[in-house]
Amino acid sequence: MVLSFPAGITRHFANNPAPAVLTFRVLNFSRLEHVLPNPQLLCCDNGQSDSNSKEFWVNMPNLMTHLKKVSEQKPQATYYNVDMLKYQFLVPVDGGVTKLQAVLPPAVW
């Protein structure tokens, strides 16, 4: 999962050194395996009781530092992509999918 931030966010962070913490929740978490949050940028509560959802929050000081460094490396960029979370889907042995919607022609596995 990649989050994109507009280039102007660095100015916002410079003027607001204590921004609100960004949070998000992943639903159907039990369908994922090999979940690897970016250890420098994401935190989560491993003791949550609901195994089907997981809440993450962003380490804002580290995010601000990362975006500042990227903006210095690529000052002409209009936005910055930040890798936040890597995961794989848990798929049944038979694949669980027989038809996929496609424009032309219809796809069948």
N, CA, C and O atoms as a GROMACS GRO file, in nm:
protein
  436
    1MET      N    1   0.085  -0.115   0.000
    1MET     CA    2   0.000   0.000   0.000
    1MET      C    3   0.091   0.123   0.000
    1MET      O    4   0.181   0.137   0.083
    2VAL      N    5   0.064   0.208  -0.092
    2VAL     CA    6   0.143   0.330  -0.108
    2VAL      C    7   0.050   0.450  -0.083
    2VAL      O    8  -0.061   0.454  -0.136
    3LEU      N    9   0.096   0.544  -0.005
    3LEU     CA   10   0.023   0.670   0.012
    3LEU      C   11   0.096   0.778  -0.066
    3LEU      O   12   0.219   0.786  -0.063
    4SER      N   13   0.019   0.860  -0.135
    4SER     CA   14   0.076   0.972  -0.212
    4SER      C   15   0.047   1.102  -0.139
    4SER      O   16  -0.066   1.126  -0.094
    5PHE      N   17   0.148   1.184  -0.128
    5PHE     CA   18   0.135   1.313  -0.062
    5PHE      C   19   0.170   1.422  -0.162
    5PHE      O   20   0.269   1.410  -0.234
    6PRO      N   21   0.089   1.530  -0.169
    6PRO     CA   22   0.122   1.640  -0.260
    6PRO      C   23   0.249   1.709  -0.212
    6PRO      O   24   0.280   1.711  -0.093
    7ALA      N   25   0.322   1.766  -0.307
    7ALA     CA   26   0.449   1.831  -0.275
    7ALA      C   27   0.432   1.943  -0.172
    7ALA      O   28   0.522   1.968  -0.092
    8GLY      N   29   0.319   2.010  -0.174
    8GLY     CA   30   0.295   2.121  -0.081
    8GLY      C   31   0.284   2.078   0.065
    8GLY      O   32   0.284   2.163   0.154
    9ILE      N   33   0.276   1.949   0.089
    9ILE     CA   34   0.262   1.901   0.227
    9ILE      C   35   0.384   1.937   0.310
    9ILE      O   36   0.374   1.955   0.432
   10THR      N   37   0.501   1.947   0.246
   10THR     CA   38   0.622   1.981   0.323
   10THR      C   39   0.613   2.122   0.380
   10THR      O   40   0.659   2.148   0.491
   11ARG      N   41   0.553   2.214   0.304
   11ARG     CA   42   0.532   2.351   0.356
   11ARG      C   43   0.434   2.349   0.472
   11ARG      O   44   0.452   2.418   0.572
   12HIS      N   45   0.329   2.268   0.457
   12HIS     CA   46   0.230   2.256   0.564
   12HIS      C   47   0.296   2.204   0.692
   12HIS      O   48   0.273   2.257   0.800
   13PHE      N   49   0.378   2.100   0.679
   13PHE     CA   50   0.445   2.044   0.796
   13PHE      C   51   0.544   2.144   0.855
   13PHE      O   52   0.562   2.148   0.977
   14ALA      N   53   0.609   2.224   0.771
   14ALA     CA   54   0.703   2.325   0.822
   14ALA      C   55   0.630   2.430   0.906
   14ALA      O   56   0.685   2.479   1.005
   15ASN      N   57   0.507   2.463   0.867
   15ASN     CA   58   0.428   2.563   0.940
   15ASN      C   59   0.350   2.502   1.055
   15ASN      O   60   0.299   2.575   1.140
   16ASN      N   61   0.340   2.371   1.060
   16ASN     CA   62   0.263   2.302   1.163
   16ASN      C   63   0.345   2.184   1.213
   16ASN      O   64   0.323   2.071   1.169
   17PRO      N   65   0.439   2.207   1.304
   17PRO     CA   66   0.531   2.101   1.346
   17PRO      C   67   0.466   1.990   1.428
   17PRO      O   68   0.531   1.888   1.455
   18ALA      N   69   0.341   2.007   1.469
   18ALA     CA   70   0.272   1.902   1.546
   18ALA      C   71   0.139   1.868   1.478
   18ALA      O   72   0.033   1.895   1.533
   19PRO      N   73   0.144   1.807   1.358
   19PRO     CA   74   0.019   1.776   1.287
   19PRO      C   75  -0.056   1.661   1.354
   19PRO      O   76   0.001   1.584   1.431
   20ALA      N   77  -0.183   1.652   1.322
   20ALA     CA   78  -0.265   1.541   1.372
   20ALA      C   79  -0.208   1.410   1.318
   20ALA      O   80  -0.154   1.405   1.208
   21VAL      N   81  -0.222   1.305   1.396
   21VAL     CA   82  -0.171   1.174   1.356
   21VAL      C   83  -0.265   1.113   1.252
   21VAL      O   84  -0.387   1.112   1.270
   22LEU      N   85  -0.208   1.063   1.144
   22LEU     CA   86  -0.286   0.994   1.042
   22LEU      C   87  -0.309   0.850   1.088
   22LEU      O   88  -0.216   0.782   1.130
   23THR      N   89  -0.433   0.805   1.079
   23THR     CA   90  -0.466   0.667   1.115
   23THR      C   91  -0.549   0.605   1.003
   23THR      O   92  -0.616   0.676   0.928
   24PHE      N   93  -0.544   0.474   0.994
   24PHE     CA   94  -0.631   0.401   0.902
   24PHE      C   95  -0.652   0.261   0.956
   24PHE      O   96  -0.573   0.211   1.036
   25ARG      N   97  -0.759   0.199   0.911
   25ARG     CA   98  -0.794   0.065   0.954
   25ARG      C   99  -0.805  -0.025   0.831
   25ARG      O  100  -0.863   0.013   0.730
   26VAL      N  101  -0.748  -0.144   0.842
   26VAL     CA  102  -0.759  -0.244   0.737
   26VAL      C  103  -0.866  -0.343   0.780
   26VAL      O  104  -0.852  -0.410   0.883
   27LEU      N  105  -0.973  -0.352   0.702
   27LEU     CA  106  -1.079  -0.448   0.729
   27LEU      C  107  -1.049  -0.579   0.658
   27LEU      O  108  -0.967  -0.583   0.566
   28ASN      N  109  -1.113  -0.686   0.701
   28ASN     CA  110  -1.089  -0.821   0.646
   28ASN      C  111  -0.942  -0.858   0.660
   28ASN      O  112  -0.885  -0.923   0.572
   29PHE      N  113  -0.883  -0.818   0.770
   29PHE     CA  114  -0.740  -0.840   0.794
   29PHE      C  115  -0.705  -0.988   0.795
   29PHE      O  116  -0.593  -1.026   0.761
   30SER      N  117  -0.800  -1.072   0.835
   30SER     CA  118  -0.773  -1.216   0.841
   30SER      C  119  -0.752  -1.276   0.702
   30SER      O  120  -0.703  -1.388   0.692
   31ARG      N  121  -0.788  -1.204   0.596
   31ARG     CA  122  -0.766  -1.253   0.460
   31ARG      C  123  -0.626  -1.221   0.408
   31ARG      O  124  -0.590  -1.260   0.297
   32LEU      N  125  -0.548  -1.151   0.488
   32LEU     CA  126  -0.413  -1.113   0.446
   32LEU      C  127  -0.311  -1.200   0.518
   32LEU      O  128  -0.334  -1.248   0.629
   33GLU      N  129  -0.199  -1.218   0.453
   33GLU     CA  130  -0.088  -1.286   0.517
   33GLU      C  131   0.041  -1.212   0.481
   33GLU      O  132   0.044  -1.135   0.386
   34HIS      N  133   0.144  -1.237   0.556
   34HIS     CA  134   0.273  -1.172   0.536
   34HIS      C  135   0.258  -1.020   0.532
   34HIS      O  136   0.305  -0.954   0.440
   35VAL      N  137   0.192  -0.965   0.633
   35VAL     CA  138   0.172  -0.821   0.642
   35VAL      C  139   0.300  -0.758   0.700
   35VAL      O  140   0.343  -0.792   0.809
   36LEU      N  141   0.358  -0.666   0.623
   36LEU     CA  142   0.483  -0.601   0.663
   36LEU      C  143   0.466  -0.450   0.662
   36LEU      O  144   0.484  -0.386   0.558
   37PRO      N  145   0.431  -0.390   0.778
   37PRO     CA  146   0.424  -0.245   0.784
   37PRO      C  147   0.564  -0.184   0.775
   37PRO      O  148   0.661  -0.246   0.819
   38ASN      N  149   0.573  -0.066   0.719
   38ASN     CA  150   0.700   0.006   0.716
   38ASN      C  151   0.738   0.038   0.861
   38ASN      O  152   0.671   0.119   0.925
   39PRO      N  153   0.844  -0.024   0.914
   39PRO     CA  154   0.874  -0.008   1.057
   39PRO      C  155   0.914   0.134   1.098
   39PRO      O  156   0.901   0.170   1.215
   40GLN      N  157   0.961   0.215   1.005
   40GLN     CA  158   0.997   0.353   1.038
   40GLN      C  159   0.876   0.445   1.042
   40GLN      O  160   0.878   0.549   1.107
   41LEU      N  161   0.769   0.406   0.971
   41LEU     CA  162   0.656   0.499   0.955
   41LEU      C  163   0.526   0.453   1.017
   41LEU      O  164   0.442   0.537   1.050
   42LEU      N  165   0.505   0.323   1.036
   42LEU     CA  166   0.376   0.275   1.085
   42LEU      C  167   0.388   0.207   1.220
   42LEU      O  168   0.486   0.139   1.250
   43CYS      N  169   0.284   0.227   1.300
   43CYS     CA  170   0.271   0.160   1.429
   43CYS      C  171   0.134   0.093   1.431
   43CYS      O  172   0.041   0.137   1.364
   44CYS      N  173   0.123  -0.014   1.509
   44CYS     CA  174  -0.008  -0.078   1.524
   44CYS      C  175  -0.015  -0.143   1.661
   44CYS      O  176   0.086  -0.167   1.726
   45ASP      N  177  -0.137  -0.171   1.702
   45ASP     CA  178  -0.160  -0.237   1.830
   45ASP      C  179  -0.176  -0.386   1.803
   45ASP      O  180  -0.278  -0.430   1.750
   46ASN      N  181  -0.075  -0.465   1.840
   46ASN     CA  182  -0.080  -0.609   1.816
   46ASN      C  183  -0.174  -0.681   1.912
   46ASN      O  184  -0.201  -0.799   1.893
   47GLY      N  185  -0.223  -0.612   2.012
   47GLY     CA  186  -0.311  -0.675   2.109
   47GLY      C  187  -0.459  -0.652   2.082
   47GLY      O  188  -0.541  -0.676   2.171
   48GLN      N  189  -0.495  -0.608   1.963
   48GLN     CA  190  -0.636  -0.582   1.932
   48GLN      C  191  -0.715  -0.711   1.939
   48GLN      O  192  -0.667  -0.817   1.900
   49SER      N  193  -0.839  -0.701   1.990
   49SER     CA  194  -0.922  -0.820   2.006
   49SER      C  195  -0.991  -0.861   1.876
   49SER      O  196  -1.023  -0.979   1.860
   50ASP      N  197  -1.014  -0.769   1.784
   50ASP     CA  198  -1.082  -0.800   1.659
   50ASP      C  199  -0.980  -0.846   1.556
   50ASP      O  200  -0.901  -0.766   1.506
   51SER      N  201  -0.981  -0.976   1.524
   51SER     CA  202  -0.881  -1.030   1.430
   51SER      C  203  -0.915  -0.997   1.286
   51SER      O  204  -0.833  -1.021   1.196
   52ASN      N  205  -1.035  -0.943   1.261
   52ASN     CA  206  -1.074  -0.914   1.124
   52ASN      C  207  -1.047  -0.768   1.084
   52ASN      O  208  -1.075  -0.729   0.970
   53SER      N  209  -0.995  -0.689   1.175
   53SER     CA  210  -0.955  -0.552   1.140
   53SER      C  211  -0.830  -0.516   1.220
   53SER      O  212  -0.805  -0.570   1.328
   54LYS      N  213  -0.754  -0.426   1.164
   54LYS     CA  214  -0.629  -0.383   1.230
   54LYS      C  215  -0.614  -0.234   1.207
   54LYS      O  216  -0.628  -0.185   1.095
   55GLU      N  217  -0.586  -0.162   1.314
   55GLU     CA  218  -0.568  -0.018   1.304
   55GLU      C  219  -0.419   0.016   1.305
   55GLU      O  220  -0.342  -0.039   1.384
   56PHE      N  221  -0.383   0.106   1.217
   56PHE     CA  222  -0.245   0.153   1.206
   56PHE      C  223  -0.244   0.304   1.224
   56PHE      O  224  -0.343   0.371   1.195
   57TRP      N  225  -0.134   0.356   1.272
   57TRP     CA  226  -0.116   0.500   1.278
   57TRP      C  227   0.026   0.534   1.235
   57TRP      O  228   0.118   0.454   1.249
   58VAL      N  229   0.039   0.654   1.182
   58VAL     CA  230   0.164   0.698   1.121
   58VAL      C  231   0.249   0.771   1.225
   58VAL      O  232   0.200   0.856   1.298
   59ASN      N  233   0.376   0.736   1.229
   59ASN     CA  234   0.473   0.807   1.312
   59ASN      C  235   0.500   0.940   1.239
   59ASN      O  236   0.582   0.946   1.148
   60MET      N  237   0.431   1.044   1.281
   60MET     CA  238   0.434   1.171   1.209
   60MET      C  239   0.572   1.237   1.205
   60MET      O  240   0.609   1.288   1.100
   61PRO      N  241   0.650   1.238   1.313
   61PRO     CA  242   0.784   1.297   1.302
   61PRO      C  243   0.869   1.226   1.196
   61PRO      O  244   0.941   1.291   1.120
   62ASN      N  245   0.861   1.093   1.192
   62ASN     CA  246   0.938   1.018   1.091
   62ASN      C  247   0.886   1.045   0.950
   62ASN      O  248   0.965   1.056   0.856
   63LEU      N  249   0.753   1.055   0.935
   63LEU     CA  250   0.696   1.085   0.803
   63LEU      C  251   0.742   1.223   0.757
   63LEU      O  252   0.780   1.241   0.642
   64MET      N  253   0.738   1.321   0.847
   64MET     CA  254   0.780   1.457   0.810
   64MET      C  255   0.927   1.459   0.768
   64MET      O  256   0.963   1.526   0.671
   65THR      N  257   1.012   1.387   0.841
   65THR     CA  258   1.154   1.379   0.806
   65THR      C  259   1.173   1.313   0.670
   65THR      O  260   1.251   1.359   0.588
   66HIS      N  261   1.099   1.204   0.648
   66HIS     CA  262   1.110   1.131   0.521
   66HIS      C  263   1.066   1.219   0.403
   66HIS      O  264   1.135   1.226   0.302
   67LEU      N  265   0.952   1.286   0.418
   67LEU     CA  266   0.903   1.371   0.309
   67LEU      C  267   0.996   1.489   0.283
   67LEU      O  268   1.014   1.530   0.168
   68LYS      N  269   1.054   1.544   0.388
   68LYS     CA  270   1.150   1.654   0.369
   68LYS      C  271   1.271   1.607   0.290
   68LYS      O  272   1.318   1.676   0.200
   69LYS      N  273   1.322   1.488   0.324
   69LYS     CA  274   1.439   1.434   0.254
   69LYS      C  275   1.406   1.407   0.107
   69LYS      O  276   1.485   1.439   0.018
   70VAL      N  277   1.289   1.348   0.082
   70VAL     CA  278   1.249   1.319  -0.056
   70VAL      C  279   1.230   1.449  -0.134
   70VAL      O  280   1.267   1.456  -0.251
   71SER      N  281   1.172   1.551  -0.071
   71SER     CA  282   1.151   1.679  -0.141
   71SER      C  283   1.284   1.746  -0.175
   71SER      O  284   1.293   1.816  -0.277
   72GLU      N  285   1.385   1.727  -0.092
   72GLU     CA  286   1.518   1.782  -0.123
   72GLU      C  287   1.584   1.706  -0.238
   72GLU      O  288   1.658   1.765  -0.317
   73GLN      N  289   1.558   1.575  -0.246
   73GLN     CA  290   1.615   1.493  -0.353
   73GLN      C  291   1.544   1.517  -0.485
   73GLN      O  292   1.606   1.511  -0.591
   74LYS      N  293   1.413   1.543  -0.479
   74LYS     CA  294   1.332   1.562  -0.601
   74LYS      C  295   1.248   1.689  -0.587
   74LYS      O  296   1.126   1.680  -0.571
   75PRO      N  297   1.310   1.806  -0.592
   75PRO     CA  298   1.236   1.930  -0.571
   75PRO      C  299   1.132   1.959  -0.679
   75PRO      O  300   1.039   2.037  -0.656
   76GLN      N  301   1.146   1.900  -0.797
   76GLN     CA  302   1.052   1.925  -0.906
   76GLN      C  303   0.928   1.835  -0.900
   76GLN      O  304   0.834   1.857  -0.976
   77ALA      N  305   0.926   1.737  -0.811
   77ALA     CA  306   0.813   1.644  -0.804
   77ALA      C  307   0.686   1.716  -0.757
   77ALA      O  308   0.692   1.807  -0.675
   78THR      N  309   0.572   1.673  -0.811
   78THR     CA  310   0.444   1.732  -0.770
   78THR      C  311   0.380   1.652  -0.657
   78THR      O  312   0.292   1.703  -0.588
   79TYR      N  313   0.425   1.529  -0.638
   79TYR     CA  314   0.376   1.447  -0.527
   79TYR      C  315   0.483   1.345  -0.491
   79TYR      O  316   0.576   1.319  -0.569
   80TYR      N  317   0.470   1.287  -0.373
   80TYR     CA  318   0.566   1.188  -0.324
   80TYR      C  319   0.492   1.062  -0.283
   80TYR      O  320   0.397   1.068  -0.204
   81ASN      N  321   0.535   0.949  -0.335
   81ASN     CA  322   0.478   0.819  -0.298
   81ASN      C  323   0.559   0.761  -0.183
   81ASN      O  324   0.682   0.761  -0.186
   82VAL      N  325   0.488   0.710  -0.083
   82VAL     CA  326   0.554   0.653   0.034
   82VAL      C  327   0.501   0.512   0.056
   82VAL      O  328   0.381   0.492   0.075
   83ASP      N  329   0.591   0.414   0.055
   83ASP     CA  330   0.553   0.275   0.084
   83ASP      C  331   0.519   0.263   0.231
   83ASP      O  332   0.601   0.293   0.318
   84MET      N  333   0.396   0.220   0.260
   84MET     CA  334   0.352   0.210   0.398
   84MET      C  335   0.335   0.066   0.445
   84MET      O  336   0.370   0.032   0.558
   85LEU      N  337   0.281  -0.019   0.358
   85LEU     CA  338   0.242  -0.153   0.401
   85LEU      C  339   0.252  -0.249   0.285
   85LEU      O  340   0.205  -0.220   0.175
   86LYS      N  341   0.314  -0.364   0.309
   86LYS     CA  342   0.319  -0.469   0.208
   86LYS      C  343   0.243  -0.589   0.263
   86LYS      O  344   0.249  -0.618   0.382
   87TYR      N  345   0.172  -0.658   0.175
   87TYR     CA  346   0.093  -0.773   0.219
   87TYR      C  347   0.066  -0.864   0.101
   87TYR      O  348   0.085  -0.827  -0.014
   88GLN      N  349   0.021  -0.985   0.133
   88GLN     CA  350  -0.025  -1.080   0.033
   88GLN      C  351  -0.166  -1.122   0.071
   88GLN      O  352  -0.200  -1.127   0.189
   89PHE      N  353  -0.247  -1.153  -0.031
   89PHE     CA  354  -0.380  -1.205  -0.006
   89PHE      C  355  -0.372  -1.353   0.023
   89PHE      O  356  -0.292  -1.424  -0.036
   90LEU      N  357  -0.455  -1.399   0.115
   90LEU     CA  358  -0.469  -1.540   0.142
   90LEU      C  359  -0.572  -1.594   0.044
   90LEU      O  360  -0.689  -1.554   0.048
   91VAL      N  361  -0.530  -1.683  -0.047
   91VAL     CA  362  -0.618  -1.734  -0.152
   91VAL      C  363  -0.635  -1.884  -0.132
   91VAL      O  364  -0.537  -1.954  -0.106
   92PRO      N  365  -0.759  -1.936  -0.145
   92PRO     CA  366  -0.780  -2.080  -0.133
   92PRO      C  367  -0.695  -2.157  -0.234
   92PRO      O  368  -0.654  -2.102  -0.336
   93VAL      N  369  -0.669  -2.285  -0.205
   93VAL     CA  370  -0.583  -2.368  -0.290
   93VAL      C  371  -0.634  -2.372  -0.433
   93VAL      O  372  -0.554  -2.372  -0.526
   94ASP      N  373  -0.767  -2.377  -0.452
   94ASP     CA  374  -0.822  -2.381  -0.588
   94ASP      C  375  -0.822  -2.244  -0.655
   94ASP      O  376  -0.870  -2.230  -0.768
   95GLY      N  377  -0.768  -2.145  -0.588
   95GLY     CA  378  -0.763  -2.010  -0.644
   95GLY      C  379  -0.880  -1.925  -0.604
   95GLY      O  380  -0.868  -1.803  -0.593
   96GLY      N  381  -0.996  -1.987  -0.581
   96GLY     CA  382  -1.114  -1.915  -0.536
   96GLY      C  383  -1.176  -1.825  -0.640
   96GLY      O  384  -1.281  -1.765  -0.614
   97VAL      N  385  -1.115  -1.813  -0.757
   97VAL     CA  386  -1.166  -1.725  -0.862
   97VAL      C  387  -1.174  -1.805  -0.991
   97VAL      O  388  -1.076  -1.869  -1.030
   98THR      N  389  -1.290  -1.802  -1.056
   98THR     CA  390  -1.300  -1.871  -1.185
   98THR      C  391  -1.316  -1.773  -1.300
   98THR      O  392  -1.267  -1.800  -1.410
   99LYS      N  393  -1.382  -1.661  -1.277
   99LYS     CA  394  -1.400  -1.563  -1.385
   99LYS      C  395  -1.362  -1.424  -1.335
   99LYS      O  396  -1.392  -1.387  -1.222
  100LEU      N  397  -1.298  -1.350  -1.420
  100LEU     CA  398  -1.264  -1.211  -1.392
  100LEU      C  399  -1.332  -1.124  -1.496
  100LEU      O  400  -1.338  -1.160  -1.614
  101GLN      N  401  -1.381  -1.010  -1.454
  101GLN     CA  402  -1.443  -0.918  -1.548
  101GLN      C  403  -1.333  -0.847  -1.626
  101GLN      O  404  -1.243  -0.787  -1.567
  102ALA      N  405  -1.340  -0.854  -1.755
  102ALA     CA  406  -1.244  -0.785  -1.841
  102ALA      C  407  -1.321  -0.720  -1.955
  102ALA      O  408  -1.433  -0.761  -1.986
  103VAL      N  409  -1.262  -0.619  -2.015
  103VAL     CA  410  -1.330  -0.548  -2.123
  103VAL      C  411  -1.348  -0.642  -2.243
  103VAL      O  412  -1.461  -0.673  -2.278
  104LEU      N  413  -1.243  -0.685  -2.304
  104LEU     CA  414  -1.248  -0.780  -2.416
  104LEU      C  415  -1.121  -0.861  -2.416
  104LEU      O  416  -1.015  -0.800  -2.399
  105PRO      N  417  -1.118  -0.983  -2.432
  105PRO     CA  418  -1.228  -1.078  -2.415
  105PRO      C  419  -1.247  -1.110  -2.268
  105PRO      O  420  -1.163  -1.070  -2.186
  106PRO      N  421  -1.355  -1.181  -2.231
  106PRO     CA  422  -1.372  -1.220  -2.091
  106PRO      C  423  -1.256  -1.310  -2.048
  106PRO      O  424  -1.214  -1.397  -2.123
  107ALA      N  425  -1.206  -1.288  -1.929
  107ALA     CA  426  -1.094  -1.368  -1.878
  107ALA      C  427  -1.146  -1.483  -1.794
  107ALA      O  428  -1.235  -1.464  -1.710
  108VAL      N  429  -1.091  -1.601  -1.816
  108VAL     CA  430  -1.127  -1.719  -1.738
  108VAL      C  431  -1.000  -1.786  -1.693
  108VAL      O  432  -0.905  -1.799  -1.770
  109TRP      N  433  -0.996  -1.828  -1.568
  109TRP     CA  434  -0.882  -1.903  -1.516
  109TRP      C  435  -0.918  -2.048  -1.511
  109TRP      O  436  -0.836  -2.130  -1.471
   0.00000   0.00000   0.00000
